[in-house]
Amino acid sequence: MNNHVELRVKEMMGALFNMSSADIGPGTSVDNVESWDSLNHMKLVMALEEAYAVEFTELEVAELLSLELVMLTLLSKGVS
């Protein structure tokens, strides 16, 4: 996967979750980011869909629970 994509996703997550993108890594998840609540989760989903012209299924939305899973899902949709 293109590092540019990962950097852009980290920037989106940092802005939404009020944290430095430098602090976001593969293990960053809903379990360890206090501000990753249901509202910010949906904001992240919408931002990703708009930025990469993709559409997530309900199942995919429910599974986008970490940076690693976000990146894998984007890769499965042909984003590189």
ZAMARGU-4260 file (C-alpha; in steps of 0.2 Angstrom, whole numbers, plus 5000, padded with zeros to 4 digits):
<rodrens>
0) 5000/5000/5000 | 5006/5017/4996 | 5013/5026/5011 | 5004/5042/5005 | 4987/5033/5008
5) 4993/5028/5025 | 4999/5046/5030 | 4982/5053/5023 | 4972/5041/5033 | 4982/5045/5049
10) 4980/5063/5046 | 4961/5061/5045 | 4961/5050/5061 | 4971/5063/5070 | 4960/5077/5065
15) 4944/5067/5070 | 4951/5059/5086 | 4960/5075/5092 | 4977/5067/5092 | 4994/5069/5083
20) 4995/5058/5067 | 5012/5054/5073 | 5004/5044/5088 | 4994/5034/5076 | 5000/5017/5072
25) 4994/4999/5066 | 4988/4996/5084 | 4978/5012/5085 | 4960/5006/5088 | 4943/5009/5095
30) 4950/5000/5111 | 4963/5012/5114 | 4957/5029/5108 | 4945/5037/5120 | 4938/5049/5107
35) 4934/5035/5094 | 4916/5034/5098 | 4901/5030/5087 | 4899/5047/5080 | 4918/5050/5076
40) 4918/5032/5068 | 4904/5037/5056 | 4914/5053/5052 | 4929/5043/5048 | 4919/5031/5037
45) 4912/5046/5028 | 4929/5055/5026 | 4936/5039/5019 | 4922/5036/5007 | 4924/5054/5000
50) 4943/5054/5000 | 4945/5038/4991 | 4928/5037/4981 | 4924/5020/4989 | 4908/5014/4997
55) 4909/5003/5012 | 4896/4989/5016 | 4888/4989/5033 | 4899/4974/5038 | 4914/4984/5032
60) 4909/4999/5042 | 4907/4988/5058 | 4924/4981/5055 | 4934/4997/5053 | 4940/4997/5071
65) 4959/5000/5069 | 4971/5009/5057 | 4977/4991/5052 | 4959/4986/5047 | 4955/5002/5038
70) 4971/5000/5028 | 4967/4982/5024 | 4949/4987/5019 | 4955/5001/5008 | 4967/4989/4999
75) 4953/4977/4996 | 4944/4991/4987 | 4959/4994/4976 | 4965/5010/4985 | 4984/5010/4983
</rodrens>
